[in-house]
Amino acid sequence: MTQEKRCQLRGLIYSIYKSEAEMARQMGWNRQRLNKITTGNKMPDIIEINALAKALDTNIEKLIQIILPEKLPSGQQNMTA
């Protein structure tokens, strides 16, 4: 995840929550789990993306555009980005 996309994701989080820790608590996650996603160290699975979308009151497509890499491992362009 690029720095710009990390900032977009954090912007969504801080528009609703005081901190990532608060959001994680509301979701029933530990802070480290959310932090790994927001720093780009963990690619969330579809269940986590769905939970994030609900917690951020946004649609899955918007989150996927932020979270998924612009290029797929095959080198092809990600059509959602």
Buried (B, 14 or more C-beta within 10 A) or exposed (E): BEEEBBEBBEEBBEEEBEEBBBBBBEBEBEBEBBBEBBEBEBEBEEEBBEBBBEBBEBEBEBBBBBBBEEEEEEEEEEEEB
